[in-house]
Amino acid sequence: MTYKIVSKYIKNLDFKIPSAKSYYLLEKNIKNYRVKIDVTSKKINDMVVEIDTNLYFDPKNKNTDNFKISIIYSAVINFEKSIDKEQLEKVVLIETPTAVFPDISKIVSSLFEKSGFKQFGLPEMDFKKFYEERKKN
């Protein structure tokens, strides 16, 4: 392995259910939302990169009574040696999100469950598949 995740942390967390009506409609209408993920990175120095995995719920229908749920989960990566651009891209877009997604899933599921929703779970995410699809386009 040419890198190590030296820290992981919640950079930002929003969990807003704007009203009682939204709360009661949320369980019924959760299927009207897509779970989306964006991954970004920021070079700290030649050997350190911060990678942000942003998961959020996006309404399929803009008329849906909106709630706001999003998390930006950051990982700081320390590289043991320099790697080429393609390897870096795979660490940023596949390996790190795959490593932190279980933590993100636990946090979001816990928020839902502590808010009274029974057995909430996020869908599985295949970051390698997302990467390969992105490369095709």
C-alpha positions in Angstrom: 0.0 0.0 0.0 1.4 3.4 -1.0 -0.8 5.5 1.3 -2.5 5.5 4.7 -5.7 7.2 5.9 -4.3 9.1 8.9 -7.6 10.7 10.0 -11.4 10.6 9.2 -13.9 13.2 10.5 -17.3 14.7 9.9 -16.6 18.1 8.2 -20.2 19.1 7.9 -23.6 17.5 8.8 -27.1 18.7 8.1 -30.1 16.8 9.2 -33.1 19.1 9.0 -36.7 18.1 9.0 -38.5 21.4 8.7 -41.9 20.5 10.1 -44.1 17.9 11.7 -45.8 17.4 8.4 -42.4 16.8 6.7 -41.6 14.3 9.4 -44.7 12.2 8.8 -44.5 12.4 5.1 -40.8 11.6 5.0 -41.1 7.9 5.7 -43.7 7.5 3.0 -41.9 9.7 0.5 -38.3 8.7 1.1 -38.4 6.8 -2.2 -38.9 10.2 -3.9 -35.4 11.1 -3.1 -32.1 10.0 -4.7 -29.0 9.5 -2.7 -26.2 11.3 -4.4 -22.5 11.3 -3.7 -19.8 13.8 -4.8 -16.1 13.2 -4.1 -13.6 16.1 -4.1 -10.0 16.4 -3.1 -7.6 19.1 -2.0 -3.9 18.8 -2.0 -2.4 19.8 1.4 1.2 19.2 0.3 3.1 16.8 -2.0 2.4 13.8 0.2 -0.9 14.7 1.9 -4.4 15.0 0.4 -7.8 15.7 2.0 -10.6 13.8 0.4 -14.2 14.9 1.0 -17.1 12.4 0.4 -20.3 14.4 0.3 -23.5 12.3 0.5 -26.9 14.0 0.2 -30.5 13.4 -0.5 -31.8 15.0 -3.7 -35.6 15.2 -4.4 -36.7 13.6 -7.7 -39.6 16.0 -7.7 -39.0 19.6 -6.8 -42.5 20.0 -5.3 -41.6 17.5 -2.6 -41.8 18.9 1.0 -38.1 19.2 1.4 -35.9 18.0 4.2 -32.2 18.5 4.1 -29.9 15.6 4.9 -26.2 15.8 3.9 -22.9 14.8 5.3 -19.4 15.7 4.2 -17.0 13.1 5.6 -13.3 13.9 5.2 -10.3 11.7 5.1 -6.7 12.8 5.3 -4.4 10.6 3.2 -0.7 10.4 3.7 1.3 9.0 0.7 4.4 7.0 1.4 5.8 7.9 -2.0 4.8 9.8 -5.0 2.2 8.2 -7.3 1.1 8.9 -10.8 -2.0 10.8 -11.7 -4.1 7.6 -12.6 -3.2 6.0 -9.2 -4.1 9.2 -7.4 -7.4 9.3 -9.2 -8.2 5.8 -8.1 -7.3 6.5 -4.5 -9.5 9.7 -4.5 -12.5 8.3 -6.4 -12.5 4.6 -5.5 -10.4 3.5 -2.6 -11.0 6.2 -0.1 -14.8 6.6 -0.6 -15.1 2.8 -0.4 -13.1 2.8 2.9 -15.2 5.7 4.5 -18.7 4.8 3.2 -19.4 2.3 6.0 -18.8 5.1 8.5 -21.0 7.5 6.5 -23.7 4.8 6.3 -23.6 4.2 10.1 -23.9 7.9 10.9 -26.8 8.6 8.5 -28.6 5.4 9.6 -28.2 6.3 13.2 -29.6 9.8 12.6 -32.7 8.4 11.0 -33.2 5.7 13.6 -32.7 8.3 16.5 -35.3 10.4 14.8 -37.9 7.6 15.0 -37.5 6.0 11.6 -37.4 2.2 11.8 -34.5 0.3 10.2 -33.3 2.9 7.8 -30.4 1.9 5.6 -28.5 3.5 2.7 -28.2 1.6 -0.6 -24.8 0.0 -1.3 -22.4 2.2 -3.3 -20.0 0.7 -5.9 -17.4 3.4 -6.3 -15.3 1.3 -8.7 -18.4 1.0 -11.0 -19.1 4.8 -10.7 -15.4 5.5 -11.6 -15.6 3.1 -14.7 -18.8 4.7 -15.9 -17.4 8.2 -15.5 -14.3 7.1 -17.5 -16.5 5.9 -20.4 -18.2 9.3 -20.7 
